[in-house]
Amino acid sequence: MGLPFFVIDSFTNEAFHGNPAAVCLLDGKQQVDSRWMQLVAAEINLSETAFLDLKTRQLRWFTPIVEVDLCGHATLATVKAMQEASLAEKGEVLSFKTRSGELTAQLLDDHQIQLDFPATPCLGIDPAEIPQNCIPSDSVFVTKSTFDLMFELPTEEAVRDFQPIFDQLRDLPFRGVIITAISKSQDYDFVSRFFGPSVGVNEDPVTGSAHCMLGPYWSTKLGKKKMHAAQLSNRGGEVGVEISKDRVILTGEAVTVIQGQVL
C-alpha cells in the first residue's frame, strides 16, 4: 500500500481549468525526507506538489525543482484532498504549519474553500535596478514584494497579449514576475498573469500567493476591501480576495480529477 495521492484543479469549479496541484498525504509511518519529496514533485511535474504530514500538520510545497515558502493553489488543493479522504468537514477550521508560519483554511457551505494568508505588501523599487529588457514597454507602475516583482499594465488586453521572454525573467532575483491591470469586465476588479521560470514554472495558471501582493495593491488603488480577480492564463481561474489588516483571505473552489497512490 502506498500514500494517498490526488491531483486537484484549484480556483475553478470545472475540471481541466484552474491550476492543477498534486497532494500527497503522509501518515507518519513511512520515513520520507526533503530529497524524496523533491523527487516526487519532479516526477509529477506540476507547478506545485504539496505534502501534508497528517500527524504534525506540517505542510510543504515543491515545484519540480525547488521547495517554496508559500503556495495558495496547492494549499487549496490540500484542503480538498482532506475532504476527499474524510479528514475535514464543512465549517471546520484547519491549521497548517508552514515555512510562512501558521496558515488556516476552512471549507465553506457553498463548496468554496477559504484560505487565511499573510499579506505581502509592496515594498517599492527603483526601476533602475531592473534590466530594461525585462520591463514591459507599456508599464505604468513597477513594485516588488518579498517574493515577486510586479508590473501594472495600462489595460486588460495588454496583460492578456503580453509575450514573456522567459530566459530574461529567469535571471531576475525574484520568485516570480506578476503583470496586472484593472479588469474591463464588471465581473472582476483586476486581472493578472504570473511567470516563475526561476522556480521551474514558466507561467503558473492561477497563483493564490501572488494575490497576497495583488490584494493589498488593488485594495489601496480601488478603495475596496473585497474583490474578485481573474488570472488570464490559458486554463484561467478566479480568486476571491479580501483584505483583513495584515492578512489576505483568498477564496476559491477546487475539483478532484485524479486519485491514487504514491508507491
N, C-alpha and C positions, 0 to 999 in steps of 0.2 A: 504494500500500500504506500502511496506517495502523499504529498502535501496538496491540499485543496488549491486549485488554481482557477482563475477567472480572467476573461477579457471582457471589459465593460466600456461601453461608449458613454462618455461623460459630457455634461452640459448639452444634452439633447434628449428628446423623447422618442427618437426614431433610430432604429438600428442602422449602422454604417454611416452615421453622421456624428457630429461632435468629435471628441478626442478620445481615441481608444487608449486604455491603460490596462496593464496586467496587474493582478493582485495575487500574492501568494500568502496563505495563512499558515503561520508557524505555530506548532503546538508545544514546542519546547522539548520534545522527545529526541528530535534529530539535532545533531551538533552541526550548525552551519555558521559560516563566518562571512566577512565582507567580500572576500575574494569569490566565494561561491555565489553570493548574491549578484555580484557584478557579472559573473559568467552567465548566470541565468538571464539577467537583463539583456546581455549581448545576444544570447540565443533567441530570445523572444523578439528583440529588435523593434520594440515600440518606443515612443518618445519617453515613456516612463514605465517602470515596473515597481510596484510597492510591495514591501514585505512587512507584515504585521505580526509581531510576537503576541500571541493571544494571552500569555501569562503576564507579561510585564507591560503590555500595551505600547511597546516601543514601535514606532512607525518610521520606516526608512524608504527613500525613493532613489532609484537609479535610472539614469539614461543608459543607452548602450555602451557608453564609455566612461561615465563618472557618476559618483553619488552627489546629489544636490541637497541644498539646505531647506528648500520649500517647494511644494508642488500642490496645486489646487485640484487639478482634474484626477490625479491618482488618489488623493485623499477622498474625493467624492466617490470614486470607484471602490475604495476600501470600505466605505460605509455601505454601499450597495452590496458588496460581496458578503459583508457580515449579515445583512438582511437575508441574502440568499441562503446562507448557512445557518439561519435561525439563531444568530448571535446578537441581533439587535432588533428592537421593536419600535414602532412608531411612537414618537414623543420622548423616547429615551435620549438623554444627553450622553454622548460618547466622548471620552477623553483619550488623547494620544500624547505620548512623549516623543518629541522630535528634536532635530537639530535647531529648530526655530522656537524652542520652548514648548509649553503645553498648548495643544490645539484641541478645540472641541467641535463636535458636529452633532446634528440632530436630524432624524427622519421626521418630516412634517406630514400632516394628514393628506395633503394633495399630491403625493408622490414626489414632492420636492425634498431635496437634501440641503441643509443649511450648514455652512462652514464659518467658524469664527477664527479669523486670521489676523495677524499683526499688520498694521498699515506700514507701508514702506514709502514715506513721503519723498517728494522731490528735494534734492539737495543743492541743485544749481550747479552749473558747469560753464566754463569758458569754452565757447566753440573752437577757440584756437587750439584746444587740447585734442581735438578730433581731426584726423586726416580729412582734407577737403573732399576727397573722392568717396568718403563714407557718409557724407551729409547729403540727403536728398536736396536737389536744387531748389525745390519749392517749399522747403521747410519754413514754417512761421515761428517755431519755437523749439529749443532743444534743452533737455534737462536730463538728470540721472537720479537713480536711487542707489541703495547699497548693492543692488543686484544688476540693474539694467540701465541701458541708455534709451532715451525716448525722444522721438521727433513728433511734433504736431504738424500735420499737413493741412493745406487750406480746405480740402473737400474730401468727402467720402470717395469720390471717383479717384482721387489721387492715391488714396490708401489702397483701393482695390486694384489699380493699374500698376502699382509700384513693382519694379523688377529688381530684386536684390542681386548684388554680386557677392556670393557667399564667401569667396576667398578673401575679399576685403573685410567683411564683417567678422570673419573668424579671428582676425588678428587684433580686434579691439579688446581691451581689458575689462570686459563685461560678460555676465552670464548670457545676456541676450540683448536684442535691439527691438524696441517697440515702435511702431508707427501708428498714429491715431488721428481722428478728426471727428468733428460733430457729425451726427447722422443726419441724412436728408430725409429719413423716414420718421413718421410720427410714432412708430413702434419702438424706437430706440433713442437713447440720449447720445451715445457715441459709439464709434466703431474702432476696430484696431486690427493689427496683424502682429505676429511675434516671430522673430528669427533667432535661432540659437545654435549656429554652426559650431561655436567654440565648445559646446557640450554635446555635440553629436546629433543635433536636431535642426536641420536647415530651416524648416518652417513648422511651427507647432500649430495643430489645428485649432485648439481652444486652450488658452493659458490662464488658469484661475489665478495663480500667484501674480501674474502681470497686472491683474486688476487691483491688487493691493497698492499699486502705484497709480494706476489709471483712475481708481475711485476717488482718492483724495484730490488728485489733479482736477478732474472734471467737476467734482463737488464744489470746489472753490470757484471755477470758471462759470458754472451754470447756476450756482446758488441753490443746489439741491442735495438732500441727504440720501434719497433713494433714487436709484437709476436703473435702467435696463440697457444692457450693452450687447453688441453683436461682434463676433470675431469673423473676419471675412476671408477665411481660408477656403480651400476647395470643398472641404467637408462642412464647414460652417458650424456655428454654435452660439448659444445665448447664455448670458450670465446676469443674474440679478445682483446688484451691488448696493449696499447700504453702509453709510459711514456712522460709526459709533465711537466717538472720542478717538483713541489711538488704535482702534480695531476696524477691520473691514469685514462685513458679513456678506458672504458670497452664497448665492442660491442657484441651484440648477437641478435638472433631472438626470437620470442615468438608465441605460438599457444593457442588460447582460446578453452577450452574443456567443460566448464560449465558456464552457465549464469542463474541468478535467482535473488531472493530477500532474504534479511535477515529480518524476520518479527518482 
